[in-house]
Amino acid sequence: MLAVVVVLSTLHLGVRIAQEIWKPPRFLIAVQGLLEIFGYFLLVLIGVKLLETLMAHIKKDVIHVSVVLEVVLIAMAASQLILKHGTIDADGVGE
């Protein structure tokens, strides 16, 4: 089920990027759009890393601490980006 969620999330991310690119002015993504895309990309990356960890656990019955730490760091970055993207104005400068 996790693999299905990762695939569907990746497709949704691709659609979201295409929508942002197609908005006027075309091929220029606003700062808010970029922050949303990067936040969603990090969430997809977390799903991929979790899937990698799960597959390693199934195959070798081992949990790699380095992969778990990667997931934690990516999750922290994603939460900061998602929670704080509302404080960035159109010029890309924080309030």
C-alpha positions in Angstrom: 0.0 0.0 0.0 2.9 2.3 0.7 4.2 1.8 -2.8 0.8 2.7 -4.3 0.7 5.9 -2.1 4.2 6.9 -3.2 3.4 6.3 -6.9 0.1 8.3 -6.7 1.8 11.1 -4.7 4.6 11.3 -7.4 1.9 11.6 -10.1 0.1 14.2 -8.1 3.4 16.1 -7.7 3.9 16.0 -11.5 0.4 17.4 -12.1 1.0 20.1 -9.5 4.3 21.1 -11.2 2.6 21.2 -14.6 -0.3 23.4 -13.2 2.2 25.8 -11.6 4.2 26.0 -14.9 1.1 26.6 -17.0 -0.3 29.4 -14.8 0.2 32.9 -16.2 3.0 34.1 -16.5 3.8 30.8 -18.1 7.0 28.9 -17.2 7.6 31.2 -14.2 6.6 29.8 -10.8 5.8 32.2 -8.0 7.6 31.8 -4.7 4.6 30.5 -2.9 4.1 27.9 -5.7 7.8 26.9 -5.4 7.6 26.5 -1.7 4.4 24.3 -2.0 6.1 22.2 -4.6 9.3 21.7 -2.6 7.2 20.8 0.5 5.3 18.2 -1.5 8.5 16.9 -3.0 10.0 16.4 0.4 6.8 14.5 1.5 7.2 12.2 -1.5 10.9 11.8 -0.7 9.9 10.8 2.9 7.5 8.1 1.4 10.3 6.8 -0.8 12.7 6.6 2.1 10.1 4.8 4.2 9.5 2.4 1.4 13.3 1.8 1.2 13.5 1.2 4.9 10.5 -1.2 4.8 12.0 -3.2 1.9 15.4 -3.5 3.7 13.6 -4.6 6.8 11.7 -7.3 4.9 14.7 -8.6 3.0 17.3 -8.6 5.7 15.3 -8.1 8.9 17.5 -5.1 9.8 16.7 -1.4 10.2 19.4 0.9 9.0 19.8 3.8 11.4 21.3 6.0 8.7 18.1 5.7 6.6 15.9 6.4 9.6 18.0 9.5 10.3 17.6 10.6 6.7 13.8 10.3 7.0 13.9 12.3 10.2 16.0 15.1 8.7 13.8 15.2 5.6 10.7 15.3 7.7 12.1 18.2 9.8 13.0 20.1 6.6 9.5 19.5 5.1 7.7 20.5 8.3 9.7 23.8 8.4 9.0 24.5 4.7 5.3 23.6 4.9 4.6 25.4 8.2 6.6 28.5 7.5 5.9 29.0 3.8 3.1 31.4 4.7 5.6 33.8 6.1 7.4 34.4 2.8 6.2 37.3 0.7 6.2 37.7 -3.1 9.8 38.9 -3.1 11.0 35.7 -1.4 11.9 37.6 1.8 10.5 36.5 5.2 8.3 38.8 7.1 
